[in-house]
Amino acid sequence: MENVSLIIILLSIVTALAQITDRIRIPYPILLVLVGIAIGIVPGLPHVHLNPDVVFLIFLPPVLYAAAWYTSWPDFKESIRPISLLAIGCVLFTTVLVAMAAHYLIPDFGWPESFVLGAIVSPPDAVAATAATKGLKLPKRIITILEGESLVNDATGLIAYRYAIAATASGSFIFWLAGINFFYVAGLGIVLGLATGYLFYWIHKITPNNATTDTVFTLLAPYASYLLAEEFHASGVLAVVTAGLFMSPRSSEVFSNRTRIQATAVWDTMIFILNGVIFIFIGLQLPMIMENLGSYSTTTLLGYGSIVSIVTILARIVWIFPGAYLPRWFSRSVRESEPDINARSVSVIGWSGMRGIVSLAAALALPIMISETEPFPNRDLIIFLTFCAIFATLVLQGMTLRKLIKWLGIKGDDGHVQEEERARLKVAAQVIEHIEERYTLGLSDAVLNQIKTKYEIRIQRIRKDQSEEKLTRQQIEEFTRIQLALIRHERDFVLGLRKAGQIKDEVLRKIEYELDLEEARLELELQTSE
């Protein structure tokens, strides 16, 4: 009962903060972390223990699946080289650099636990990256690289984390064997993700279209792929991402319109809740972390935390500029196949390395003992240093990212807008042609003109034709607003009929649902035209 009350309280806080985050101009994840810390240090409140298994099983699969679902596979494939350099090369580079800094600058920090720390803090977080760039007008390629990196880098970091723990326990590390196992874990994870994705694709194909059950299947898919991969000691992260990338472009084949509407609403709500709870949980862990560090002074802890945080941030910056330019300088094929890059875009990518819940969960999941008599070395300090890296990257980089983009003068490209307009224009023109070919003989002129008018208005809006014979852009917007006003009048009238007892609730819900769908479509049209 206590856990249920805690969840309700956290959800209430998350929802309330979401309402005010835009007004106070603080990125949502940062505000949640700060509030979590504030709640955690209130005297008398019970401490909230974050179970790492809950993060890896409950939180991670749906968040990664949703991110993969909204990632364009052609864009991902086109940017696979820079994504791989960041998700694999930069993660391993950061692991080594942080390990060296921890070993040489923190007393009594051995090489094994130094590499454990490096593996934990090396991968930027998928949730943090998405939340930090949401609403920012960035070029599409930058967003693709950041989101693509966040989908893959957790797998690299967690695999390195496994081997670092094994090396700590055994006292030895065989490089070539670790390399072979890395490709085995990653490759098998991708294969199992494809298999799971195809299985759910087949299930959707053979089962009747039912919005509720189809939505439930979309919720099961990430957990099934993750658990299957983990059962075979493969990468659950890559399995989930692969399944999401496989299913997303095929959803139009297997989902009905009602399923898409319902599933989108369910997933948006669930991801909002998970993201909110994740970041507030990060802040709530600080008091528990500090309890186990009584042998260190506050000044010493802050010094160690600053060292690890600075190295974590600098490692990405040091890696990213050579990683961006050297392949272009030495490879003609790279210069010809990829668009030009500039230092401003590279700087934004380099400053977007926020850490998050996966790093904290990995630190909390460290074993207490490496043998029956020997504790895991510096476990409590590793957890604290991980929290410092998360807090520093979230607050420092998250708070300044928007200002950096504005200072560098980076603006979003409108290529996708033009592509959308061309597609809409082609669709509307083709439908009018189809109407004239198929329905001319069987319909009266009055009916035919009514049917064609809808698509002709859509073409006029896209072309923004200002000629006197056709509707102007302002007239089209006025036409849409009038339709919205009429729909609201319809809804008020139907509600009046229900209050007067002239119709039943079932009739009200059906008519109201139809009006809601039409109103949503018109509001989307109005947003597109603005």
N, C-alpha and C positions, 0 to 999 in steps of 0.2 A: 504493500500500500504506500509505503514511503517513497519507493521508486516511481510509482505512478504519479504521486503528487509532485515530485521533482521534475518529471517530464512535462507536466502541465505548466508548471511555473516557468521552466525554460522556454517552452513554446510561446507562452504569453510575452516573455521578455523579448524574444527574437522578433515576434510580430510587431510589438510596440516600437522597437528600435528601427525596424524597416520603414515605419511610417515617418520617422524624423530624420533618417540618415541624409536625405537629399537637402533638407533645410539647413543642416549644420555643416554640410560640405565635407564630411569625413567619410572615406570609403567604408562600406558596410562591414567587411571583415575586420578592419582595424577597430571600429567602434565596438564590435562584439567581443573582441579579445580584451579591450580595455575594460569593458563592463564586466566581463568574466573575472578579471583580476580584482576589480573593485568588490565584487560580490564575494570572492574567495577570501579576502582579507578582513571581512566583517567579523568581529569577535562573536563567538557563540554559534555560528552557523556550521552545520556538519560539512565535512570535506567530501567532495565528489570525486570518486575514484574512476578513472577512465580505463576500462578494460581494453587492452590492445586487440584482443580477438574480436571485440565488437566493432572496432574501427575497420579492421581488415576484412571482416565478413559482412557487416551490416552497412557501413558507410561507403567503403571504397568501390565495390562493384557497381552500384547504381550511378554513382557520380561519374565514374569513368565511362560507363555505358552511354549515359546521356551526352557526355562530351564527344564521344566517338560518333554518336548518332547524328549530331549536328555538324560534324566535320565532313567536308567534301572530299571524297576519295580522289577524284582527279586533281584537286588542289594539293592534297596531301602527297600524292605520288609525284607531282611536279616539284614539290619542295622537299623531297625525301633526303637529298644530300645535306642541306643545312639542318634539317630536323635530326638526322642521324649524328651529325657532328656535335650537336648540342645534347641530344638525349643519351648518347653513348660516350662520345669523346669528352665533352665538357663535364659530365658527371664523374667519369673516372679521373680526369685531371683535377677536379675539385677535391675528390676523395684523397688523392695523393698529397695535394698542397695543404689541406687541412690536417692530415695526419702528420706531416712534417712539422707544421707550426705547433700542433699540440705536443708532439714528442720533444721538440727542442725548447719550447717556451713555457711549458707547464711542468713543474717539478714532479717527478715520480710517475710520469705518464709514459708507459711502455709503448712499443710499436704495435702490438696487437690491438690494445684498446684505442690507440690513436687511429688506426685504420677503421675500427668500428665506428668511431665518432665521425670520421670523414665520410664513410658510406651512408651514415644516417642523415647528415645535413646536406649531402651533395645534390639530391634531386629537387628542383623547384616543384611546387605543388600544383596539381591540376585545378583544384578549386580556387586557390589564390590567384593563379594566372587568369582564369576566366573572369573572376570577380573584379580583378584589378583593371582589366581592359574593357569591361562591359560599359557601354555608353561612350567610350572614347572613339573619336573619329580617326582611326588608323588605317593605313593602306591594307588592303586585303591580304597581301603577301605576309606582312608582319604578323597579322592575327593568325594566319594559317601556320606559320612557323612556331609561334608561341603555343598555340593550342595543340599542334602536332607533337611538339617536344613534350608537353605536359602529359600526353597520352602514353608515351614510351619510356620517359626517363625514370618513372617509379620502378619499372621492371629492372632497369640497369642498377639503380641504387639498392633495391631489395636483394638482388642476386649478389652484389658485392657485399652487402650486409651479412648475408648467410655465410659466405666464405670467410669474412673477417671474424665472425663469432667462432666458426670452426677452427680457424687458425689460433684464436685466443685459447680455446679449450685444449687443442692438441699441441700447441707450441711450434707448429710447422706450417708452411704454406708452399704448395707445389704449383708454380705458375702455369705450366703447360696443362696440368690436369684441371685447374680452375678455368682455363680458356676453353677447353673441350666441354666441360660441364656448363659453361655459360651458353655456348651455342646449342647444347642439348636442351637446357631449360627454356631458352627463348624460342627455339625452333619448335619444340613440342607444344609449348603454350600457344603459338600461332596456329599449328595444325589442329589442336583441340578446340580452339576458338572458332576456326572455320567449320569444324564438324558440328559444334553446338549451334552455330548460326544456321547451318543448313538444316539441322534437325528442326529448329523452331520455324524456319521458312516452310519446311514440309508440313509441319503441324498446322500452320496458318492456312496452307493451301488446301488441305484435305478436310478441315473442319468448317462447319457452316459459319457464315459471317455473323458474329455476335460481338457487339462492341465491348460488353463487359468481360467475357472470357478472353477475347483477343487482348484487351488491356492487361488482364492478369498474366497472360503469357509473356507480354513485354516486360513485366516486372520479374518474372521467373528467369528470363534468359540470362541476365548478368550473373545471378547467383549460381545458376546451373553451370555456366562456363567457368566461373571462378572455382567452384568446388571440384569440378571434374579435373581441372588443371592441377589444383593443389593435391588431389588424390594421387596423381601420377608424379608429384614433385616437380611439376613444370611451373611456368610463370602464370599465375592466375591473372595478373594485371594484363599481360599481353593477350591472354585468352579472351578476357572481357572486351578489350579494345578491338580485337579482330572480329569478334562476334557482332559488335556494334557497327563497325565499318561494313561488314558483310550484309547485315539486315537493312541498314538505312536506305540504300538506293533501291532495294526491292520491296520496300513497304507499300509503295503505290500499287504493286501487283496483288498484294494479299490483304490489304486493309480496305474496308469500306469507308465512306465519308464519315459516318457516325463514329467509327472506331478511331479515325485520325483525330476528330474533334475531342472525343472523350479521353483518349490516351494522352494527347498533348496537355489537356487540363490536369489530369492526374499526375503526370510526370513533372509539370511545372510546379505544382504544389509540393510534391515530395522532395524535389531537389532544393526548393526554397527552404523547407524544414531541415533537411539534412545539412545543407551548407551553414545555416544559421546555428544549429546545435553544435556542429563541428568547431566553429570558431569560438563560441562561448565556452566550450569544453576546454579549449587550449588555455584560455585565461584562468579557468577554475583550477587548473593543475598546479599553479605556482605555489600556493601555500604548502601543499603536500611535498612538492619538490624541495622547498626550502627547509622543511622539518628535518630532513636527513643530512643536512650539510652544516651541522653545528660546529664542526671542527675547523671550518674556514671562516675567516672574517668577511664582512660584506664587501670591503674594499678589494680583497683578494679575488672574491668571486666575480665582482664586476670587471676586474682587470682581465681575468681569464675569459669571461664571456665576451668582452670587447675584442680580444685577440681572435677568437674563433669567428665571431660575426664579421669582422673586417676582412679576414682571409677568405671567408665564404663569399662575400660580395666581390672582392677584388679578383678572386680566381676566375669568376665568370667573365669579368671585363677583360682580364689578361688573355683569356682563351678566345673570346669572340671576335676580336679584330683580326688576328692572324687567321682564324678559322674562316672568316668571311672573305678575306682578300687573297690569301696565298693560293687557294685552289684556282681562282680566276687568273692569277698571274702565271701559273705554271701549266694550266690546262686550257687549250683553245676550245675544246668541246664544252667546257663549263661556261666560258664566255659566250658561246654561240647559243647554248640551250637555255640559259637562265637570264632573266632580266637584270639590268644594271642595278647595282646597290650603291647606297651613299652612306657616309659616316653618320648622318643623323638617324637613319633607320637602324643601323647597327648599334648605335648608342642606346636607343629605346629598348631593343631586344636585350642588350647587356644589362640594363637597369631593371628588367622585369623578372628577376629571379627570386620571387617571394617563396619562402618555405611555409609548410603548413602541417596539417594533421598527420600525414603519413610519416613524416620525420619524428613527430612526437610519439606516435604509436610505436614506431620501431624502437625508439629509445626506451619506452616503458616496457616493451616486450623483452628486453635483455634479461637473460637468466640471472637469478640471484647468485647461484653457485655454478662453477665450472667443473667441480668435482665434489665428492662428499665432504671434503674438508676445506676446500679453497673457494672463497667467494669470487665473484666476477670483479676484476680489478677496476676501481674507479667508477663503478656503476652509477652511483648517485651523482657524481660530478658530470658524467656524460649526459645524464638526463637534464641537468641544469644547463649545461652548455648548449644542448639542443634547443631548449626553450629560449635561451638568449639569441641564438641564430634565427629562430622563427620570429621572435618579437622584433628584432632589429630589422630584418628584411621586410616584414609586414609593415611596420610603422615607418621606418626611414624611406624605403623604396616605394611602398604603397602610397604614402602621403605626398611624395614628391614626383611621382610618375606623371600625373596630370600636368603639373607645372613644367616638367621637363619637356613634355610633348609640345606644350604651348610655346615654351622658350625656343625650342628648335624649329618651330614653325611647320610641324608635320601636319598634314591634312589628309583626310581619307580620300581615296580615289572613288570616282563615280562610275567606274566601268561596269560594275554589277547592276547599277541603276539603269544605265543605257541598255544593257543586255536584257534586263527585265522588260523595259519598254518595247524593245524590238520583238521579244517573244509574245508579249500581250497583243501587239499590233498584228503579228502574223496569225495568232489564234483567232482574233476577232475577224480579220479579213477572210480567213479560211472558212469560218463558220457561216458568214454571209454568203460566200460562194456555195457552200454546202446547202444552205437554205434554198438558194435560187435553183440549184440542180435537183433537189429532192422534193421540195414542197411547193413549187410554183403551180403545178397543175391541180393539185388537190385542195388548195386553199383559196379563199376569196382575197381580193386585193387588200381589204381592210385588215384581215387577220395577218396576212403576210407582212404588211407594213408595220403592224404592231410588234411582230416578232423581230423584224430586222432593226427596228428603232433602237432597241437595247444595245445591240452590237455597234450600230453606227455612232451612237453617243459615246460608246467606249473608245472607238477609233478617234473621234474628234477630241476627246479628252487627252488621249496619248499624244496626238499630233499638236495639240494646243493651237488648232487652226483659228485664226482671228478674223476670218472673212465674214462678211455680213450675212451670207446665206446660212452659215452654220453657227452652232452655239460657241460662244467664247469660253475661255477657261473659267472666268468669273460666273458665267451663266451655268456652266456644268456644276461648279461647286454649289451654287445656289440651288440647282435642281436636286443635288444630293442632300443638302441640308433640309430642304422641304420634305423629301422622302423620310428623313430621320424624324422630323417633327411629326409627320403624319403617323409614323409607326408608334411614336410615344403616345399620340392621341388614341390610336387603336388600343394600345395596352391599357390606358386609363379607362377607356370605355368598357373593355372586357372586364376589368376589375370591378367597375360599377355594376355590370350585369351579375357578377358573382356575389357582390355584397347585397344586391337586391334579391338574390335567391333565384334568378332566372336561368342560371347555368350551374352545373356542378363543378367540383374541383378538377375532375379528370379533363373536362372540356377546357377549363382555364389553363391547365398546365400544357396541354397540347398546342393551343393557340399561342400561348406565351412563349413556348419553345421555338415555334416557327418565327415569331416576331424577333426573338433574341438572335437567331441565326441571321435573319435578314439585316437587322440593325448592326451586327458585327461586320457583315460584308460591306455595308455602306460606310461605316466608320473607317474600315481599312481603305476603301476607295478614296475617301476624303483625305486621309493621311498621305496616300500616294500622290495625290494631286497637289498637295501643298509644297 
